[in-house]
Amino acid sequence: LLQETAGVTVDLAEPGSKVHEACSQLVTNFCKRITPNALSDDYSWMTGSMRMALRSLSNKKKRGGDGTLTEISWGGPRIEMTEETVEQLEDLVEELPLSPEWMEHLDAALWQDEMILLRLTSAVKKKKGAKLLGTRIANILKATVAQTVGHCVLLYRPGSPPVMDLEQMVKAYKKQQDEKDLAKEERRKEWERQQEQQQQDQG
């Protein structure tokens, strides 16, 4: 009413329409973003095992485990590197414009999936530049870099409330590693038995 009195035209989206759903999601994400979240304000609580479990999960998804790893490619200009600008890489990454629409897309993906893979090959040639850019984006979105491989940066940010149980993931990861180690040990013992049997047969 106040806006209409001031001469501002107000249009209401039709409930159930795509516009209504998009606006609703936009407002929801905005509310989450401005709500204090101790888990994403400070990542000192995260252990190396938790980061390793995230990396393991992302690798599983990339290999086609369930095909749900969200991968997003760079949506901005490229840093053109020359011999003169190599020493200015950090400044160039810091000055690189970040599209609000693209950042909003990343923000929404993190709220939905908590973990996304950024492909920054088209942003900068140097792998160090991709790592710097990934860290800059993570800081803006209050996310953390779980892994950087080449020009790919894995970001993680807990939802509100969190969706993934990292402690449970760590237990599952350690159990999986123990099973792999046990299988490896069994193969080693079997190989030794075969070698011993061959020696006996030859003797």
MIMI-701655 format. One line per 8 residues: number of its first residue (from 1); their letters; for each residue x, y, z of N, C-alpha, C. Coordinates in steps of 0.2 Angstrom, whole numbers, m for minus. Example, Ala and Ser with C-alpha at 12.3 -4.5 7.8 and 13.67 -1.06 7.14 Angstrom:
1 = as = 66/m28/39/62/m22/39/66/m16/39 ~ 64/m11/35/68/m5/36/64/0/39
// end
This chain:
1 = llqetagv = 4/m6/0/0/0/0/4/6/0 ~ 10/6/4/14/12/5/18/13/m2 ~ 20/8/m6/23/8/m12/18/11/m17 ~ 12/9/m17/7/11/m22/5/18/m21 ~ 5/20/m14/4/28/m13/10/32/m16 ~ 16/29/m16/22/33/m18/22/32/m26 ~ 17/29/m29/17/29/m36/21/23/m39 ~ 23/18/m35/27/12/m37/22/7/m39
9 = tvdlaepg = 23/4/m45/18/m1/m47/20/m8/m44 ~ 16/m11/m42/17/m17/m38/13/m23/m42 ~ 17/m28/m45/14/m34/m48/15/m40/m44 ~ 10/m44/m43/10/m50/m39/11/m56/m44 ~ 15/m60/m42/16/m66/m47/11/m71/m45 ~ 9/m74/m50/3/m79/m49/6/m85/m45 ~ 2/m87/m40/5/m93/m36/5/m99/m40 ~ 11/m102/m39/12/m109/m43/15/m108/m49
17 = skvheacs = 16/m101/m51/19/m100/m58/27/m100/m57 ~ 31/m101/m62/38/m101/m62/41/m95/m59 ~ 38/m89/m61/40/m83/m58/39/m83/m50 ~ 33/m85/m48/32/m85/m41/37/m90/m37 ~ 38/m96/m40/43/m100/m37/50/m97/m37 ~ 52/m94/m42/59/m91/m43/60/m85/m38 ~ 54/m81/m37/55/m76/m32/55/m78/m25 ~ 51/m84/m24/51/m87/m17/57/m90/m15
25 = qlvtnfck = 61/m93/m20/67/m96/m19/72/m90/m18 ~ 72/m85/m21/76/m79/m21/76/m76/m14 ~ 70/m75/m11/69/m72/m4/71/m77/1 ~ 70/m84/0/72/m89/5/80/m89/5 ~ 83/m89/m1/91/m89/0/93/m82/3 ~ 90/m77/2/92/m70/4/92/m71/12 ~ 86/m74/15/85/m74/22/90/m79/25 ~ 92/m84/21/97/m89/24/104/m85/24
33 = ritpnals = 105/m81/19/112/m77/18/113/m72/24 ~ 107/m69/26/108/m64/31/107/m67/38 ~ 105/m73/39/105/m76/45/111/m79/48 ~ 113/m77/54/120/m79/56/120/m87/57 ~ 126/m90/54/127/m97/54/134/m98/57 ~ 134/m101/63/141/m102/66/145/m107/62 ~ 142/m112/58/145/m117/54/149/m114/48 ~ 146/m109/45/149/m106/39/152/m99/41
41 = ddyswmtg = 152/m97/47/155/m91/48/163/m92/50 ~ 164/m98/52/171/m100/54/171/m108/53 ~ 176/m109/49/177/m117/47/182/m120/51 ~ 184/m117/57/190/m120/61/187/m127/64 ~ 181/m128/64/178/m134/67/179/m140/62 ~ 181/m139/55/181/m144/50/188/m147/51 ~ 188/m154/51/194/m158/52/197/m160/45 ~ 203/m162/45/206/m165/38/202/m171/36
49 = smrmalrs = 199/m175/41/196/m181/39/189/m179/36 ~ 186/m173/38/180/m171/35/181/m169/28 ~ 186/m165/27/188/m163/20/189/m169/15 ~ 193/m174/18/194/m179/14/188/m183/12 ~ 183/m183/17/177/m187/16/173/m183/10 ~ 173/m176/10/170/m172/5/173/m174/m2 ~ 180/m174/m2/183/m176/m8/181/m183/m11 ~ 181/m187/m6/179/m194/m8/172/m194/m11
57 = lsnkkkrg = 167/m191/m8/160/m191/m10/160/m187/m17 ~ 164/m182/m18/164/m178/m25/167/m183/m30 ~ 172/m187/m29/175/m191/m33/170/m197/m35 ~ 166/m199/m30/161/m204/m32/156/m201/m36 ~ 153/m195/m35/148/m192/m39/151/m191/m46 ~ 157/m189/m47/160/m187/m53/161/m194/m57 ~ 162/m199/m54/163/m206/m58/156/m209/m60 ~ 151/m205/m58/144/m208/m60/141/m212/m54
65 = gdgtltei = 143/m211/m48/140/m214/m43/132/m213/m42 ~ 130/m207/m42/123/m205/m42/122/m199/m47 ~ 127/m196/m50/127/m191/m54/124/m184/m52 ~ 125/m183/m45/122/m177/m43/126/m171/m41 ~ 133/m172/m43/138/m167/m41/136/m161/m46 ~ 135/m155/m43/133/m149/m47/140/m146/m49 ~ 141/m146/m56/147/m143/m59/145/m136/m62 ~ 149/m131/m61/147/m124/m63/153/m121/m66
73 = swggprie = 153/m119/m73/159/m116/m76/159/m109/m75 ~ 165/m106/m76/166/m99/m75/161/m95/m80 ~ 158/m90/m77/154/m86/m81/156/m78/m82 ~ 162/m77/m82/165/m70/m83/170/m70/m87 ~ 174/m64/m88/179/m62/m92/185/m66/m90 ~ 190/m67/m95/196/m71/m94/202/m66/m92 ~ 206/m68/m88/212/m65/m86/218/m66/m92 ~ 220/m62/m96/225/m63/m101/232/m62/m98
81 = mteetveq = 235/m67/m98/242/m67/m94/247/m65/m99 ~ 252/m61/m97/258/m60/m101/264/m60/m97 ~ 270/m59/m100/276/m60/m95/276/m54/m90 ~ 273/m48/m92/273/m43/m88/268/m43/m82 ~ 262/m47/m83/257/m47/m78/257/m53/m74 ~ 262/m58/m75/263/m64/m71/264/m62/m63 ~ 268/m57/m62/269/m55/m55/263/m51/m52 ~ 258/m50/m56/252/m46/m54/246/m51/m53
89 = ledlveel = 247/m57/m53/242/m62/m53/237/m61/m48 ~ 239/m60/m42/235/m59/m36/230/m53/m37 ~ 233/m48/m39/229/m41/m40/224/m42/m46 ~ 226/m46/m51/222/m47/m56/216/m51/m55 ~ 217/m56/m50/211/m60/m48/207/m57/m44 ~ 210/m52/m39/206/m48/m35/201/m43/m38 ~ 204/m41/m44/200/m36/m48/195/m39/m53 ~ 196/m45/m54/191/m48/m59/184/m48/m57
97 = plspewme = 180/m45/m61/173/m44/m60/169/m50/m59 ~ 165/m51/m54/161/m56/m53/153/m55/m55 ~ 151/m58/m59/144/m57/m61/139/m58/m56 ~ 135/m53/m54/130/m54/m48/125/m60/m50 ~ 123/m61/m56/119/m66/m58/122/m73/m57 ~ 129/m73/m59/132/m79/m58/134/m81/m51 ~ 135/m76/m47/136/m77/m40/130/m80/m37 ~ 124/m77/m39/118/m79/m36/116/m86/m38
105 = hldaalwq = 118/m88/m44/117/m95/m46/122/m100/m42 ~ 128/m98/m40/132/m102/m36/129/m102/m29 ~ 127/m97/m26/124/m96/m20/118/m101/m19 ~ 113/m101/m24/107/m105/m24/109/m112/m24 ~ 115/m114/m28/117/m121/m29/120/m124/m22 ~ 123/m119/m19/126/m121/m12/121/m122/m7 ~ 116/m118/m7/110/m119/m3/107/m126/m4 ~ 106/m128/m10/103/m134/m12/107/m140/m11
113 = demillrl = 113/m140/m13/117/m146/m13/123/m146/m8 ~ 125/m140/m5/130/m139/0/137/m140/m3 ~ 138/m144/m9/144/m145/m12/144/m144/m19 ~ 148/m140/m22/148/m139/m29/155/m139/m32 ~ 156/m140/m38/163/m140/m41/163/m134/m46 ~ 168/m130/m45/169/m124/m50/174/m126/m55 ~ 172/m125/m61/177/m126/m67/179/m119/m69 ~ 186/m117/m68/188/m111/m69/193/m110/m74
121 = tsavkkkk = 193/m115/m79/198/m115/m84/198/m109/m89 ~ 192/m107/m90/191/m101/m94/192/m94/m91 ~ 193/m95/m85/195/m88/m81/202/m86/m81 ~ 206/m91/m80/213/m89/m80/217/m96/m82 ~ 223/m94/m85/227/m100/m88/231/m103/m82 ~ 234/m99/m77/238/m102/m72/234/m105/m67 ~ 236/m111/m65/232/m115/m60/232/m111/m53 ~ 238/m108/m51/238/m104/m45/232/m98/m46
129 = gakllgtr = 231/m96/m51/226/m91/m52/219/m94/m51 ~ 218/m100/m53/211/m103/m52/210/m104/m44 ~ 216/m106/m41/215/m107/m34/214/m101/m30 ~ 217/m95/m32/216/m89/m29/208/m87/m30 ~ 206/m88/m36/199/m86/m38/194/m90/m34 ~ 196/m96/m34/191/m101/m30/191/m99/m23 ~ 196/m97/m20/196/m94/m13/193/m88/m12 ~ 193/m83/m17/190/m77/m17/182/m78/m17
137 = ianilkat = 180/m82/m21/173/m84/m22/170/m87/m16 ~ 174/m92/m13/172/m95/m7/171/m90/m1 ~ 176/m86/0/175/m81/5/169/m76/4 ~ 167/m74/m2/162/m70/m3/155/m74/m1 ~ 155/m80/m3/149/m84/m2/149/m88/5 ~ 154/m86/9/155/m90/16/155/m97/15 ~ 159/m99/10/160/m106/9/167/m108/11 ~ 169/m114/10/176/m116/11/178/m120/5
145 = vaqtvghc = 185/m120/3/188/m124/m2/190/m131/1 ~ 186/m136/m1/188/m143/1/193/m146/m3 ~ 194/m144/m9/199/m146/m13/200/m142/m20 ~ 207/m142/m22/208/m138/m28/213/m143/m32 ~ 210/m145/m38/214/m149/m43/214/m146/m49 ~ 220/m144/m51/221/m140/m58/217/m134/m58 ~ 212/m133/m62/207/m127/m63/201/m129/m60 ~ 200/m134/m56/193/m136/m53/194/m135/m45
153 = vllyrpgs = 189/m131/m43/189/m130/m36/182/m133/m33 ~ 183/m137/m27/177/m140/m24/175/m135/m18 ~ 169/m133/m18/167/m128/m13/162/m132/m8 ~ 162/m131/m2/157/m133/3/155/m128/7 ~ 148/m128/8/145/m124/13/139/m127/16 ~ 139/m128/23/133/m131/26/127/m128/25 ~ 121/m131/24/115/m128/23/112/m126/30 ~ 106/m123/30/103/m120/36/96/m123/36
161 = ppvmdleq = 95/m129/39/100/m133/43/104/m137/38 ~ 110/m140/41/114/m144/37/111/m150/34 ~ 113/m152/28/110/m158/25/114/m164/26 ~ 121/m163/24/126/m168/25/128/m169/32 ~ 129/m175/34/131/m176/41/139/m178/40 ~ 143/m173/41/150/m174/40/153/m180/44 ~ 151/m180/51/154/m185/55/152/m192/53 ~ 146/m193/51/144/m199/48/148/m201/42
169 = mvkaykkq = 149/m196/38/153/m197/32/160/m199/33 ~ 163/m196/38/169/m198/40/170/m205/42 ~ 165/m207/46/164/m214/49/164/m219/43 ~ 159/m217/38/158/m221/32/165/m222/28 ~ 168/m216/27/174/m216/23/180/m220/27 ~ 181/m219/33/186/m223/37/184/m231/36 ~ 178/m233/37/176/m240/36/177/m242/29 ~ 176/m238/24/178/m240/17/185/m241/16
177 = qdekdlak = 189/m236/19/196/m237/19/199/m243/22 ~ 196/m244/28/198/m250/32/197/m257/28 ~ 191/m257/24/189/m263/20/194/m263/14 ~ 196/m258/11/201/m258/6/208/m260/8 ~ 210/m258/14/216/m260/17/216/m268/19 ~ 210/m270/21/209/m277/23/210/m281/16 ~ 206/m279/11/206/m283/5/213/m283/2 ~ 217/m277/3/224/m277/0/228/m281/4
185 = eerrkewe = 227/m282/10/231/m286/14/230/m294/13 ~ 224/m295/11/222/m302/9/225/m304/3 ~ 225/m299/m2/228/m300/m8/236/m301/m8 ~ 239/m298/m3/246/m298/m2/248/m305/1 ~ 243/m307/6/244/m314/9/243/m320/4 ~ 238/m319/m1/237/m324/m6/243/m324/m11 ~ 246/m318/m12/251/m318/m17/257/m322/m14 ~ 258/m321/m7/264/m324/m4/263/m331/m3
193 = rqqeqqqq = 257/m334/m2/255/m341/m2/257/m344/m9 ~ 255/m340/m14/256/m343/m21/263/m344/m22 ~ 267/m338/m20/274/m338/m21/278/m344/m17 ~ 275/m345/m11/278/m351/m7/276/m357/m10 ~ 270/m358/m13/268/m364/m16/272/m366/m22 ~ 274/m360/m26/278/m361/m32/285/m364/m30 ~ 288/m361/m25/294/m363/m23/295/m370/m21 ~ 289/m372/m17/289/m379/m15/288/m384/m21
201 = dqg = 284/m382/m26/283/m386/m32/290/m387/m36 ~ 294/m381/m36/300/m381/m40/305/m385/m36 ~ 305/m385/m29/310/m389/m25/308/m396/m26
// end
